[in-house]
Amino acid sequence: MKKFVEFLVQSLVKAPQNVVVDELHDGNSYRYSVSVDPADMGLIIGKGGRTINSIRLLAKAKAIKEGVWVDIQLLDNHPNGRTIENTQHQGQEQHNDNVEETQGF
């Protein structure tokens, strides 16, 4: 699973050599902390957190197949390695209520 997460992240960034994925394993649970070059942070987060959420979704699909639980956290390169907040937007969809229907002729 770690190699899969590394592959996904390294495929998206401009500096794949700076990608670091740390794994914490406890029974059937895996937690991955991902660090990337600061210049690549926006690429991994994506607009509205879509890219990191897609990475999480793919990892969770693989985890289900393997019968394990997985969580992915994106870390900034701050010396204390704090987690980037508000990157996970589960179950939120945007709807445009102001769309007018066009009548056919």
Legacy VTK file of the C-alpha trace (Angstrom):
# vtk DataFile Version 3.0
C-alpha trace
ASCII
DATASET POLYDATA
POINTS 105 float
0.000 0.000 0.000
2.864 2.400 0.785
4.335 1.946 -2.686
0.901 2.616 -4.181
0.540 5.909 -2.270
4.098 6.913 -3.242
3.351 6.106 -6.886
0.179 8.221 -6.903
1.840 11.249 -5.307
5.087 11.037 -7.275
3.097 10.833 -10.516
1.498 14.221 -9.813
4.355 16.392 -8.550
7.175 18.221 -10.320
9.796 17.058 -7.776
9.077 13.340 -7.197
12.456 12.883 -5.510
11.200 15.055 -2.619
8.135 12.936 -1.871
8.296 11.214 1.517
5.614 8.777 2.660
5.769 7.554 6.256
3.703 4.546 7.293
2.193 3.842 10.701
0.748 0.337 10.916
-1.480 -0.965 13.703
-3.271 -4.255 13.047
-5.456 -3.771 9.988
-5.044 0.013 10.056
-2.531 1.967 8.021
-1.912 5.684 8.358
0.266 7.450 5.808
1.835 10.867 6.275
2.797 12.420 2.961
5.345 15.223 2.580
6.078 16.952 -0.725
8.175 19.870 -1.917
6.506 23.160 -0.870
6.213 24.147 -4.541
4.164 20.982 -5.181
1.773 21.420 -2.260
-0.886 23.112 -4.401
-0.705 20.326 -6.982
-1.362 17.676 -4.357
-4.145 19.549 -2.577
-5.859 20.580 -5.799
-8.787 22.921 -6.208
-10.993 22.585 -3.152
-8.974 19.583 -1.962
-10.090 17.462 -4.898
-6.699 15.962 -5.747
-5.820 14.820 -2.218
-9.356 13.489 -1.804
-8.982 11.536 -5.052
-5.724 10.054 -3.779
-7.521 9.077 -0.564
-10.390 7.543 -2.542
-8.057 5.423 -4.666
-6.129 4.271 -1.586
-9.369 3.401 0.209
-10.574 1.394 -2.799
-7.342 -0.611 -2.736
-7.600 -0.971 1.052
-11.122 -2.401 0.790
-9.874 -4.968 -1.687
-7.093 -5.919 0.755
-9.411 -5.896 3.783
-7.624 -3.096 5.646
-8.337 0.482 6.752
-6.257 3.380 5.405
-5.903 7.097 6.127
-3.707 9.611 4.318
-2.553 12.887 5.846
-0.742 15.600 3.938
2.027 17.293 5.916
3.616 20.632 5.220
7.383 21.022 5.488
7.193 23.002 8.711
9.793 21.734 11.227
7.094 20.329 13.533
5.463 18.489 10.621
1.953 19.747 11.308
-0.930 18.414 9.251
-2.500 20.570 6.581
-6.046 21.265 7.725
-9.235 21.369 5.675
-7.991 19.169 2.843
-10.654 16.514 3.296
-14.083 17.468 2.033
-16.089 14.263 2.223
-19.665 14.243 1.062
-19.753 17.860 -0.055
-21.123 18.665 -3.468
-21.625 22.060 -4.991
-24.972 22.803 -6.570
-25.896 25.830 -8.606
-29.488 26.682 -7.664
-29.559 29.659 -10.011
-29.440 27.654 -13.238
-32.304 28.530 -15.558
-33.854 25.833 -17.695
-34.043 26.584 -21.392
-37.332 25.719 -23.040
-37.072 23.813 -26.310
-38.880 25.205 -29.411
LINES 1 106
105 0 1 2 3 4 5 6 7 8 9 10 11 12 13 14 15 16 17 18 19 20 21 22 23 24 25 26 27 28 29 30 31 32 33 34 35 36 37 38 39 40 41 42 43 44 45 46 47 48 49 50 51 52 53 54 55 56 57 58 59 60 61 62 63 64 65 66 67 68 69 70 71 72 73 74 75 76 77 78 79 80 81 82 83 84 85 86 87 88 89 90 91 92 93 94 95 96 97 98 99 100 101 102 103 104
